[in-house]
Amino acid sequence: LGGRTNHYGRISLRFSDYDFKPYSFDGLGDDWPITYEDIAPYYDKAESFIGVTGSIEGIRSAPDGIFQTCPAPKAHELLIKQACDRMGIPCIPNRRAVITKYHEGRGACHYCGQCGRGCVTASNYSSSQVQIFPAMKTGKLEIFEQAMVREILSDQNGRATAVSYIDKRTRSEKQIRCRAVVLAASACESARLLLNSKSSRFPSGLANNSGVVGRYLTDNVGLGLKGYIPSLEGMPIYDTDGMGGAHLYMPWWELDKKNKDFPRGYHIEIGGGYRMPELGSFQGAIARHGGYGKGLKSKIRKEYGAFVQFAGRGEMLPNHLSYCEIDPTVVDQWGIPVLRFHFKWSDHEWKQARHMERTFAEIIDTMGGEVVGLTTPGREGKGISVPGAIIHELGTVRMGSDPRNSALNQYCQAHEVRNLFVADAGPFVSNPDKNPTLTITALAWRTSEYLAEEMRKGHV
């Protein structure tokens, strides 16, 4: 319960005004059927509800929000900020869904550094602790766990009538009748369910007479670079766990630059400090130096904590070669057809990755350090991330004003199935450089209010 929100990095960035109107901004991609002004009140609600740290900066690419107090920067982050200040790159407090003060029964983060395991005090936001478990206490929520959904059933009038699922414990198929269905299985799984839900009315999959379900699949562009900073050698060792990640980050700063060779942009996440499993670790020192005894130990102590890392997360423009479809022959262990993926980075993304690499190297050089090497997730030889490695996949059930080229309307309601909604990253029309979870949460809130009103009116 709670999915990725139990373990994700909790970076919570608002999309900007131009992110919702990218075609109007530079003539590439498509505009969303909503504006920043439409979703801004729901960003306010989401941030106030889940708790997000941040600072008021007035940067167009990084809209300000409803923030809690930021934690203090770490030593290596202060050095990074000094270098960025000299380079004209904004380096500001990170926006993260981690509370720094008591909030709605949740205690403030106490910097234990175990965030990847889930947060026992609920200081880190997760939908399980902040939404699902409280909802269970109302008595109005019933959960069917160990249930693998096979398809959504519909009638001849084009209404969703039931959900068919496999009970994993008994391997038997069961159904739940429904008044409305909200898919929130993640962009790819929601597309898989719709594509597997075929009928005479929807031969290409439920709500897919437009043919766009599974299309416009994107992931963020990723590239990482590690550097060694001699000025960090021999510092007094202190607890750098903090909020389980960086306390500072760099929003996109070249929004209005006209002569760059790629569209849109990226933000920069940073790493460093004294966390043993990560940078400057014992295992890394062995790989670099070899040997044993006093000499090796002195080298390890000298460089421990002297490494920094930069990770870019950039915008990918949708392209017709990147999509998912139902595999014609492969099924999962429950007998349900799986997805088959097609993916290709365009020149836009490759050039963006090269810009990342040059920028990160320049920051390291400005800090008086030296580049150690790439740390890109699943990197492909030349440095760009392997498709899917950043796990910000979205856009497979896109929203739009025209049912001929979109699956959902502006409220994430299926054009062709009035009682079907999608409340994950599937409805996204573009994939900006911002991590998507905060926007998923805000859109889901907006969709929920709309659904409740439509049910009250008897339209659903």
Salt bridges, closest charged atoms under 4 A:
ASP17 OD2 - ARG60 NH2 3.05
ASP19 OD2 - LYS434 NZ 2.73
ASP26 OD2 - ARG264 NE 2.63
ASP30 OD2 - ARG398 NH1 3.09
ASP44 OD1 - ARG14 NH2 2.56
GLU47 OE1 - ARG14 NH2 2.60
ASP64 OD1 - ARG95 NH2 3.10
ASP85 OD1 - LYS81 NZ 3.39
GLU145 OE2 - ARG169 NH1 2.95
ASP167 OD1 - ARG169 NE 3.51
ASP167 OD2 - LYS174 NZ 3.02
GLU173 OE1 - ARG150 NE 3.39
GLU189 OE2 - ARG192 NH1 3.21
ASP241 OD1 - ARG275 NE 3.52
GLU254 OE2 - LYS257 NZ 3.35
GLU254 OE1 - HIS355 NE2 3.26
GLU269 OE2 - HIS267 NE2 2.79
GLU278 OE2 - ARG275 NH1 3.75
GLU303 OE2 - ARG288 NH2 2.37
GLU303 OE1 - HIS289 NE2 3.01
GLU315 OE2 - ARG264 NH1 2.60
GLU325 OE2 - ARG340 NH2 2.83
GLU325 OE2 - HIS342 NE2 2.77
ASP332 OD2 - ARG192 NH2 2.66
GLU357 OE1 - ARG354 NH2 2.92
GLU393 OE2 - ARG4 NH2 2.28
ASP402 OD2 - ARG404 NH2 2.78
ASP433 OD2 - HIS267 ND1 3.47
ASP433 OD1 - LYS434 NZ 3.30
GLU449 OE2 - LYS45 NZ 2.64
GLU453 OE2 - ARG456 NH2 2.60
GLU453 OE2 - LYS457 NZ 3.99
GLU454 OE1 - ARG418 NH2 3.06
GLU454 OE1 - HIS459 ND1 3.34
